[in-house]
């Protein structure tokens, strides 16, 4: 919408074709053009959105629409970012998106590579993983998942309290309050969120993997997820990922409960939002934030996202079982990717210093 608001109808048509060409290249060639290896869908979506933001900035500077963005435009944009009050991570990610954009322009228009006058770096350029949940926080999140979205028992509530909860559930399930009954109270105490969050705590599912997860992935008899290579991300292997007994139990209950919901009749998607859509990064981050609130986990001065769960799996699996186990559990194609988790958490290092005297 922000882009469409700046353009005429014919400009929108022209820009749509220009943008679609870039996005198709991102998905097919963006990561490694020589090997025809594209970015994962979510990476392509984010980078194309950042490039779109850059185009809008150029139009404002030039006071007219153009797809002929230049290295001078990009360098001026970097300079404006340098003086801006956005985070270093955001600046670095904007720079990455522009580098990707100009790599596409080299291939598509025969232009020169862009060598930025100003460069930014972020945490992901080092060997350190982003912020992750501690072992204590993982346990709190696991327990808080049992409370998220839950409601009191229908029969235990006095009439006035029951009426208030009926109003709440009527809004949640988008139905008239006088139609809310005991079955809706039972439905509210779903195993969907515990199964989703506990599976992530075991397997470190990426947002795109949550989105793609199907009922066929779940093997409760052997307590594993079986992720086929055509549905895995950033690799070409089938993966067998371990689950705890507790998570297996939650998934078993959810699969039985899931059969009762009409919105799952025509799909094998494992988890859907209340709007009948697969979960994405934003909706998963919202779920984690709400669960952290329930668990009284402070998120101030921290960048906790759904990936924080994944990073906690890698950090503690590497510590407990070594890099090979962490690589298999996180589904890393290259062991180099797992090396970032080859470090003791700060608490362990502090304990070691205390023992050293």
C-alpha positions as a LaTeX table, in Angstrom:
\begin{tabular}{lrrr}
\hline
Residue & $x$ (\AA) & $y$ (\AA) & $z$ (\AA) \\
\hline
Unk1 & 0.00 & 0.00 & 0.00 \\
Unk2 & 2.72 & 2.61 & 0.75 \\
Unk3 & 4.18 & 2.08 & $-2.73$ \\
Unk4 & 0.83 & 2.08 & $-4.53$ \\
Unk5 & $-0.06$ & 5.36 & $-2.82$ \\
Unk6 & 2.87 & 7.09 & $-4.55$ \\
Unk7 & 2.24 & 5.80 & $-8.09$ \\
Unk8 & $-0.21$ & 6.16 & $-10.92$ \\
Unk9 & $-2.01$ & 3.15 & $-12.33$ \\
Unk10 & 0.42 & 2.72 & $-15.24$ \\
Unk11 & 3.42 & 3.23 & $-12.96$ \\
Unk12 & 2.06 & 0.50 & $-10.67$ \\
Unk13 & 1.86 & $-1.88$ & $-13.63$ \\
Unk14 & 5.42 & $-1.07$ & $-14.69$ \\
Unk15 & 6.83 & $-1.32$ & $-11.17$ \\
Unk16 & 4.98 & $-4.59$ & $-10.52$ \\
Unk17 & 6.73 & $-6.23$ & $-13.49$ \\
Unk18 & 10.08 & $-4.78$ & $-12.37$ \\
Unk19 & 9.60 & $-6.01$ & $-8.78$ \\
Unk20 & 8.33 & $-9.46$ & $-9.81$ \\
Unk21 & 11.44 & $-9.97$ & $-11.92$ \\
Unk22 & 13.63 & $-9.15$ & $-8.90$ \\
Unk23 & 11.68 & $-11.45$ & $-6.56$ \\
Unk24 & 11.80 & $-14.38$ & $-9.01$ \\
Unk25 & 15.57 & $-13.91$ & $-9.27$ \\
Unk26 & 15.85 & $-13.84$ & $-5.46$ \\
Unk27 & 14.00 & $-17.13$ & $-5.16$ \\
Unk28 & 15.88 & $-18.84$ & $-8.01$ \\
Unk29 & 19.40 & $-17.37$ & $-8.12$ \\
Unk30 & 19.77 & $-14.84$ & $-5.29$ \\
Unk31 & 21.91 & $-16.83$ & $-2.84$ \\
Unk32 & 24.33 & $-18.33$ & $-5.40$ \\
Unk33 & 23.70 & $-17.35$ & $-9.05$ \\
Unk34 & 26.40 & $-19.69$ & $-10.36$ \\
Unk35 & 24.69 & $-22.72$ & $-8.81$ \\
Unk36 & 21.13 & $-21.44$ & $-9.39$ \\
Unk37 & 20.49 & $-21.46$ & $-5.64$ \\
Unk38 & 17.83 & $-19.05$ & $-4.42$ \\
Unk39 & 16.99 & $-17.64$ & $-1.03$ \\
Unk40 & 14.36 & $-19.17$ & 1.24 \\
Unk41 & 10.93 & $-17.61$ & 0.79 \\
Unk42 & 11.03 & $-15.59$ & 4.01 \\
Unk43 & 14.52 & $-14.21$ & 3.25 \\
Unk44 & 13.39 & $-13.20$ & $-0.24$ \\
Unk45 & 10.29 & $-11.55$ & 1.17 \\
Unk46 & 12.26 & $-9.47$ & 3.67 \\
Unk47 & 14.97 & $-8.42$ & 1.22 \\
Unk48 & 12.48 & $-7.46$ & $-1.47$ \\
Unk49 & 10.54 & $-5.40$ & 1.09 \\
Unk50 & 13.71 & $-3.54$ & 2.10 \\
Unk51 & 14.55 & $-2.92$ & $-1.56$ \\
Unk52 & 11.03 & $-1.56$ & $-2.07$ \\
Unk53 & 11.62 & 0.85 & 0.81 \\
Unk54 & 14.78 & 2.05 & $-0.94$ \\
Unk55 & 12.91 & 2.65 & $-4.22$ \\
Unk56 & 10.33 & 4.79 & $-2.41$ \\
Unk57 & 13.15 & 6.81 & $-0.85$ \\
Unk58 & 14.66 & 7.41 & $-4.31$ \\
Unk59 & 11.32 & 8.63 & $-5.67$ \\
Unk60 & 11.06 & 11.12 & $-2.83$ \\
Unk61 & 14.60 & 12.41 & $-3.49$ \\
Unk62 & 14.10 & 12.68 & $-7.25$ \\
Unk63 & 10.48 & 13.83 & $-6.94$ \\
Unk64 & 9.42 & 11.35 & $-9.63$ \\
Unk65 & 9.02 & 7.64 & $-10.30$ \\
Unk66 & 11.96 & 5.69 & $-11.71$ \\
Unk67 & 13.32 & 2.15 & $-11.70$ \\
Unk68 & 16.80 & 3.42 & $-12.68$ \\
Unk69 & 18.27 & 3.46 & $-9.18$ \\
Unk70 & 22.02 & 4.14 & $-9.09$ \\
Unk71 & 25.08 & 3.60 & $-6.92$ \\
Unk72 & 24.91 & 7.28 & $-5.95$ \\
Unk73 & 21.36 & 6.76 & $-4.73$ \\
Unk74 & 22.50 & 3.77 & $-2.68$ \\
Unk75 & 25.47 & 5.61 & $-1.16$ \\
Unk76 & 23.29 & 8.58 & $-0.24$ \\
Unk77 & 20.79 & 6.19 & 1.34 \\
Unk78 & 23.56 & 4.56 & 3.41 \\
Unk79 & 24.70 & 7.98 & 4.58 \\
Unk80 & 21.17 & 8.90 & 5.66 \\
Unk81 & 20.91 & 5.59 & 7.53 \\
Unk82 & 24.24 & 6.29 & 9.25 \\
Unk83 & 22.83 & 9.50 & 10.74 \\
Unk84 & 19.48 & 7.86 & 11.55 \\
Unk85 & 18.46 & 6.48 & 14.95 \\
Unk86 & 17.60 & 2.96 & 13.75 \\
Unk87 & 19.52 & $-0.01$ & 15.15 \\
Unk88 & 22.84 & $-1.21$ & 13.79 \\
Unk89 & 21.13 & $-4.47$ & 12.82 \\
Unk90 & 18.55 & $-2.62$ & 10.75 \\
Unk91 & 21.24 & $-0.59$ & 8.96 \\
Unk92 & 23.24 & $-3.74$ & 8.20 \\
Unk93 & 20.16 & $-5.54$ & 6.90 \\
Unk94 & 19.26 & $-2.60$ & 4.67 \\
Unk95 & 22.78 & $-2.69$ & 3.25 \\
Unk96 & 22.51 & $-6.44$ & 2.57 \\
Unk97 & 19.23 & $-5.92$ & 0.74 \\
Unk98 & 20.76 & $-3.22$ & $-1.47$ \\
Unk99 & 23.80 & $-5.37$ & $-2.24$ \\
Unk100 & 21.42 & $-8.12$ & $-3.33$ \\
Unk101 & 19.41 & $-5.66$ & $-5.42$ \\
Unk102 & 22.48 & $-4.43$ & $-7.27$ \\
Unk103 & 23.71 & $-7.99$ & $-7.86$ \\
Unk104 & 20.40 & $-8.56$ & $-9.63$ \\
Unk105 & 20.86 & $-5.35$ & $-11.61$ \\
Unk106 & 24.31 & $-6.55$ & $-12.72$ \\
Unk107 & 22.71 & $-9.73$ & $-14.09$ \\
Unk108 & 19.60 & $-8.11$ & $-15.48$ \\
Unk109 & 20.85 & $-4.77$ & $-16.81$ \\
Unk110 & 24.59 & $-5.30$ & $-17.20$ \\
Unk111 & 25.41 & $-2.68$ & $-14.57$ \\
Unk112 & 28.51 & $-2.57$ & $-12.34$ \\
Unk113 & 28.76 & $-4.13$ & $-8.88$ \\
Unk114 & 28.01 & $-1.73$ & $-6.03$ \\
Unk115 & 30.81 & $-1.12$ & $-3.54$ \\
Unk116 & 29.22 & 0.95 & $-0.74$ \\
Unk117 & 31.06 & 3.97 & 0.66 \\
Unk118 & 29.69 & 3.17 & 4.14 \\
Unk119 & 29.29 & $-0.35$ & 5.49 \\
Unk120 & 27.45 & $-1.67$ & 8.53 \\
Unk121 & 27.74 & $-4.95$ & 10.40 \\
Unk122 & 25.49 & $-6.76$ & 12.82 \\
Unk123 & 25.66 & $-9.63$ & 15.28 \\
Unk124 & 25.04 & $-12.21$ & 12.58 \\
Unk125 & 28.37 & $-11.32$ & 10.98 \\
Unk126 & 30.19 & $-12.70$ & 14.03 \\
Unk127 & 30.28 & $-16.22$ & 15.42 \\
Unk128 & 27.83 & $-15.32$ & 18.19 \\
Unk129 & 24.19 & $-16.37$ & 17.86 \\
Unk130 & 21.49 & $-13.79$ & 18.49 \\
Unk131 & 19.75 & $-13.52$ & 21.83 \\
Unk132 & 18.50 & $-16.88$ & 23.04 \\
Unk133 & 16.47 & $-18.31$ & 25.89 \\
Unk134 & 18.40 & $-19.59$ & 28.90 \\
Unk135 & 17.74 & $-23.08$ & 30.27 \\
Unk136 & 15.63 & $-21.55$ & 33.04 \\
Unk137 & 13.68 & $-19.45$ & 30.53 \\
Unk138 & 13.10 & $-22.49$ & 28.32 \\
Unk139 & 11.45 & $-24.25$ & 31.25 \\
Unk140 & 9.35 & $-21.18$ & 32.02 \\
Unk141 & 8.23 & $-20.91$ & 28.39 \\
Unk142 & 7.35 & $-24.61$ & 28.32 \\
Unk143 & 5.18 & $-24.20$ & 31.41 \\
Unk144 & 3.65 & $-20.89$ & 30.29 \\
Unk145 & 2.54 & $-22.53$ & 27.02 \\
Unk146 & 0.06 & $-24.54$ & 29.11 \\
Unk147 & $-1.53$ & $-21.28$ & 30.29 \\
Unk148 & $-1.51$ & $-19.38$ & 26.98 \\
Unk149 & $-5.06$ & $-19.01$ & 25.70 \\
Unk150 & $-6.54$ & $-21.13$ & 28.50 \\
Unk151 & $-9.79$ & $-20.34$ & 30.31 \\
Unk152 & $-11.40$ & $-21.59$ & 33.56 \\
Unk153 & $-13.66$ & $-24.64$ & 33.59 \\
Unk154 & $-17.24$ & $-23.89$ & 32.50 \\
Unk155 & $-18.79$ & $-25.60$ & 35.51 \\
Unk156 & $-16.48$ & $-23.93$ & 38.06 \\
Unk157 & $-17.54$ & $-20.37$ & 37.21 \\
Unk158 & $-20.32$ & $-18.43$ & 38.95 \\
Unk159 & $-22.93$ & $-16.98$ & 36.54 \\
Unk160 & $-21.49$ & $-13.44$ & 36.38 \\
Unk161 & $-17.92$ & $-14.68$ & 35.76 \\
Unk162 & $-19.18$ & $-17.22$ & 33.21 \\
Unk163 & $-21.00$ & $-14.46$ & 31.33 \\
Unk164 & $-17.78$ & $-12.42$ & 31.18 \\
Unk165 & $-15.81$ & $-15.37$ & 29.82 \\
Unk166 & $-18.59$ & $-16.06$ & 27.30 \\
Unk167 & $-18.18$ & $-12.50$ & 25.98 \\
Unk168 & $-14.43$ & $-13.08$ & 25.69 \\
Unk169 & $-14.85$ & $-16.38$ & 23.83 \\
Unk170 & $-17.55$ & $-14.95$ & 21.58 \\
Unk171 & $-15.03$ & $-12.41$ & 20.34 \\
Unk172 & $-12.24$ & $-14.98$ & 20.11 \\
Unk173 & $-14.30$ & $-17.50$ & 18.12 \\
Unk174 & $-16.31$ & $-14.84$ & 16.22 \\
Unk175 & $-19.75$ & $-16.12$ & 17.20 \\
Unk176 & $-22.74$ & $-14.67$ & 19.14 \\
Unk177 & $-22.33$ & $-14.76$ & 22.92 \\
Unk178 & $-25.57$ & $-16.66$ & 23.46 \\
Unk179 & $-24.18$ & $-19.49$ & 21.31 \\
Unk180 & $-21.08$ & $-19.95$ & 23.46 \\
Unk181 & $-21.34$ & $-23.16$ & 25.49 \\
Unk182 & $-19.27$ & $-25.76$ & 27.40 \\
Unk183 & $-17.74$ & $-27.09$ & 24.16 \\
Unk184 & $-16.27$ & $-23.66$ & 23.44 \\
Unk185 & $-14.69$ & $-23.54$ & 26.90 \\
Unk186 & $-13.14$ & $-26.94$ & 26.22 \\
Unk187 & $-11.99$ & $-25.78$ & 22.80 \\
Unk188 & $-10.30$ & $-22.71$ & 24.34 \\
Unk189 & $-8.05$ & $-24.99$ & 26.40 \\
Unk190 & $-6.48$ & $-26.34$ & 23.24 \\
Unk191 & $-3.27$ & $-28.35$ & 22.90 \\
Unk192 & $-2.37$ & $-26.38$ & 19.78 \\
Unk193 & $-0.06$ & $-23.87$ & 21.45 \\
Unk194 & 1.67 & $-26.31$ & 23.82 \\
Unk195 & 2.32 & $-28.66$ & 20.90 \\
Unk196 & 3.61 & $-25.81$ & 18.71 \\
Unk197 & 5.86 & $-24.22$ & 21.33 \\
Unk198 & 7.15 & $-27.49$ & 22.76 \\
Unk199 & 7.97 & $-28.79$ & 19.28 \\
Unk200 & 9.94 & $-25.60$ & 18.63 \\
Unk201 & 11.76 & $-25.97$ & 21.97 \\
Unk202 & 12.82 & $-29.48$ & 20.91 \\
Unk203 & 13.57 & $-28.94$ & 17.23 \\
Unk204 & 14.24 & $-25.22$ & 16.77 \\
Unk205 & 11.74 & $-24.99$ & 13.91 \\
Unk206 & 12.32 & $-21.95$ & 11.71 \\
Unk207 & 9.20 & $-19.85$ & 10.98 \\
Unk208 & 9.09 & $-21.18$ & 7.40 \\
Unk209 & 9.22 & $-24.74$ & 8.77 \\
Unk210 & 6.30 & $-24.04$ & 11.12 \\
Unk211 & 4.46 & $-22.72$ & 8.08 \\
Unk212 & 5.21 & $-25.85$ & 6.04 \\
Unk213 & 4.73 & $-28.43$ & 8.81 \\
Unk214 & 2.12 & $-31.09$ & 8.06 \\
Unk215 & 0.58 & $-33.92$ & 10.00 \\
Unk216 & 2.75 & $-36.36$ & 7.99 \\
Unk217 & 5.85 & $-34.93$ & 9.66 \\
Unk218 & 4.78 & $-36.23$ & 13.06 \\
Unk219 & 5.85 & $-39.76$ & 14.00 \\
Unk220 & 4.60 & $-40.15$ & 17.56 \\
Unk221 & 5.45 & $-43.85$ & 17.72 \\
Unk222 & 9.16 & $-43.13$ & 17.24 \\
Unk223 & 9.04 & $-39.68$ & 18.91 \\
Unk224 & 10.49 & $-37.80$ & 15.95 \\
Unk225 & 9.62 & $-35.27$ & 13.27 \\
Unk226 & 10.30 & $-36.51$ & 9.76 \\
Unk227 & 10.91 & $-33.49$ & 7.52 \\
Unk228 & 11.08 & $-34.45$ & 3.82 \\
Unk229 & 13.72 & $-32.80$ & 1.67 \\
Unk230 & 11.16 & $-31.12$ & $-0.59$ \\
Unk231 & 9.74 & $-29.30$ & 2.45 \\
Unk232 & 12.93 & $-28.62$ & 4.37 \\
Unk233 & 14.65 & $-25.27$ & 4.07 \\
Unk234 & 18.26 & $-24.32$ & 3.29 \\
Unk235 & 19.19 & $-27.93$ & 2.56 \\
Unk236 & 18.40 & $-30.88$ & 0.30 \\
Unk237 & 18.24 & $-33.71$ & 2.84 \\
Unk238 & 15.48 & $-35.56$ & 4.63 \\
Unk239 & 15.72 & $-34.89$ & 8.36 \\
Unk240 & 14.72 & $-36.99$ & 11.36 \\
Unk241 & 14.54 & $-34.73$ & 14.40 \\
Unk242 & 14.19 & $-35.97$ & 17.98 \\
Unk243 & 11.26 & $-35.08$ & 20.25 \\
Unk244 & 10.95 & $-35.40$ & 24.02 \\
Unk245 & 8.31 & $-37.66$ & 25.54 \\
Unk246 & 6.49 & $-34.58$ & 26.83 \\
Unk247 & 6.32 & $-32.98$ & 23.38 \\
Unk248 & 5.27 & $-36.26$ & 21.77 \\
Unk249 & 2.39 & $-36.47$ & 24.25 \\
Unk250 & 1.29 & $-32.89$ & 23.45 \\
Unk251 & 1.44 & $-33.57$ & 19.70 \\
Unk252 & $-0.61$ & $-36.76$ & 20.13 \\
Unk253 & $-3.31$ & $-34.81$ & 21.99 \\
Unk254 & $-3.23$ & $-32.02$ & 19.39 \\
Unk255 & $-3.57$ & $-34.41$ & 16.45 \\
Unk256 & $-6.64$ & $-35.97$ & 18.08 \\
Unk257 & $-8.11$ & $-32.55$ & 18.90 \\
Unk258 & $-7.28$ & $-31.16$ & 15.46 \\
Unk259 & $-9.66$ & $-33.67$ & 13.86 \\
Unk260 & $-12.58$ & $-31.90$ & 15.55 \\
Unk261 & $-12.04$ & $-28.55$ & 13.80 \\
Unk262 & $-13.69$ & $-27.89$ & 10.47 \\
Unk263 & $-10.96$ & $-25.51$ & 9.27 \\
Unk264 & $-8.52$ & $-28.44$ & 9.08 \\
Unk265 & $-10.81$ & $-30.60$ & 6.93 \\
Unk266 & $-9.24$ & $-29.59$ & 3.61 \\
Unk267 & $-5.60$ & $-29.26$ & 4.69 \\
Unk268 & $-2.85$ & $-31.32$ & 6.30 \\
Unk269 & $-1.14$ & $-28.18$ & 7.67 \\
Unk270 & $-0.23$ & $-28.99$ & 11.26 \\
Unk271 & $-1.04$ & $-25.60$ & 12.82 \\
Unk272 & $-3.29$ & $-22.79$ & 11.54 \\
Unk273 & $-4.06$ & $-19.37$ & 13.02 \\
Unk274 & $-7.60$ & $-18.51$ & 14.00 \\
Unk275 & $-7.87$ & $-16.81$ & 10.59 \\
Unk276 & $-7.18$ & $-20.18$ & 8.90 \\
Unk277 & $-3.69$ & $-19.16$ & 7.73 \\
Unk278 & $-0.36$ & $-20.92$ & 8.33 \\
Unk279 & 1.80 & $-19.20$ & 10.94 \\
Unk280 & 4.43 & $-16.70$ & 9.78 \\
Unk281 & 7.24 & $-14.80$ & 11.51 \\
Unk282 & 5.03 & $-11.98$ & 12.81 \\
Unk283 & 2.34 & $-14.25$ & 14.25 \\
Unk284 & 4.97 & $-16.53$ & 15.84 \\
Unk285 & 6.80 & $-13.57$ & 17.37 \\
Unk286 & 3.47 & $-12.42$ & 18.82 \\
Unk287 & 2.86 & $-15.86$ & 20.33 \\
Unk288 & 6.34 & $-15.91$ & 21.90 \\
Unk289 & 5.90 & $-12.41$ & 23.34 \\
Unk290 & 2.58 & $-13.34$ & 24.94 \\
Unk291 & 4.05 & $-16.53$ & 26.38 \\
Unk292 & 7.05 & $-14.61$ & 27.75 \\
Unk293 & 4.63 & $-12.18$ & 29.41 \\
Unk294 & 2.85 & $-15.10$ & 31.09 \\
Unk295 & 6.21 & $-16.53$ & 32.16 \\
Unk296 & 7.37 & $-13.16$ & 33.55 \\
Unk297 & 10.39 & $-13.19$ & 31.24 \\
Unk298 & 11.65 & $-9.65$ & 30.77 \\
Unk299 & 12.15 & $-8.70$ & 27.12 \\
Unk300 & 13.59 & $-5.24$ & 27.79 \\
Unk301 & 16.98 & $-4.55$ & 26.19 \\
Unk302 & 16.74 & $-7.90$ & 24.41 \\
Unk303 & 15.82 & $-8.90$ & 20.88 \\
Unk304 & 13.72 & $-11.99$ & 21.54 \\
Unk305 & 12.11 & $-13.45$ & 18.43 \\
Unk306 & 10.95 & $-16.91$ & 17.39 \\
Unk307 & 14.57 & $-17.54$ & 16.35 \\
Unk308 & 15.58 & $-17.13$ & 20.02 \\
Unk309 & 14.03 & $-20.56$ & 20.61 \\
Unk310 & 16.11 & $-22.03$ & 17.78 \\
Unk311 & 19.31 & $-20.43$ & 19.05 \\
Unk312 & 18.69 & $-21.86$ & 22.51 \\
Unk313 & 18.35 & $-25.36$ & 21.02 \\
Unk314 & 21.65 & $-24.96$ & 19.17 \\
Unk315 & 23.51 & $-23.47$ & 22.12 \\
Unk316 & 22.53 & $-26.09$ & 24.68 \\
Unk317 & 22.57 & $-29.09$ & 22.32 \\
Unk318 & 26.14 & $-28.20$ & 21.32 \\
Unk319 & 27.07 & $-27.93$ & 25.00 \\
Unk320 & 25.41 & $-31.20$ & 26.03 \\
Unk321 & 26.00 & $-33.45$ & 23.02 \\
Unk322 & 28.50 & $-31.66$ & 20.78 \\
Unk323 & 28.39 & $-29.97$ & 17.38 \\
Unk324 & 27.38 & $-33.08$ & 15.42 \\
Unk325 & 24.21 & $-33.47$ & 17.49 \\
Unk326 & 23.42 & $-29.75$ & 17.21 \\
Unk327 & 23.94 & $-29.86$ & 13.44 \\
Unk328 & 21.52 & $-32.78$ & 13.07 \\
Unk329 & 18.89 & $-31.33$ & 15.43 \\
Unk330 & 18.97 & $-27.89$ & 13.74 \\
Unk331 & 19.14 & $-29.37$ & 10.21 \\
Unk332 & 22.26 & $-27.48$ & 9.13 \\
Unk333 & 23.62 & $-28.53$ & 5.77 \\
Unk334 & 27.11 & $-27.26$ & 6.61 \\
Unk335 & 28.91 & $-27.83$ & 9.93 \\
Unk336 & 30.32 & $-24.31$ & 9.57 \\
Unk337 & 26.86 & $-22.94$ & 10.30 \\
Unk338 & 26.76 & $-24.86$ & 13.58 \\
Unk339 & 30.12 & $-23.50$ & 14.71 \\
Unk340 & 28.45 & $-20.35$ & 16.00 \\
Unk341 & 27.01 & $-22.47$ & 18.80 \\
Unk342 & 30.41 & $-23.88$ & 19.78 \\
Unk343 & 30.69 & $-21.80$ & 22.91 \\
Unk344 & 29.75 & $-22.05$ & 26.56 \\
Unk345 & 26.86 & $-19.79$ & 27.61 \\
Unk346 & 27.85 & $-16.76$ & 29.76 \\
Unk347 & 26.55 & $-18.43$ & 32.92 \\
Unk348 & 28.76 & $-21.48$ & 32.41 \\
Unk349 & 31.80 & $-19.30$ & 31.75 \\
Unk350 & 31.06 & $-17.29$ & 34.89 \\
Unk351 & 30.88 & $-20.49$ & 36.95 \\
Unk352 & 34.22 & $-21.57$ & 35.49 \\
Unk353 & 35.82 & $-18.25$ & 36.46 \\
Unk354 & 34.50 & $-18.62$ & 40.00 \\
Unk355 & 36.01 & $-22.11$ & 40.21 \\
Unk356 & 39.29 & $-20.79$ & 38.85 \\
Unk357 & 39.47 & $-18.24$ & 41.68 \\
\hline
\end{tabular}
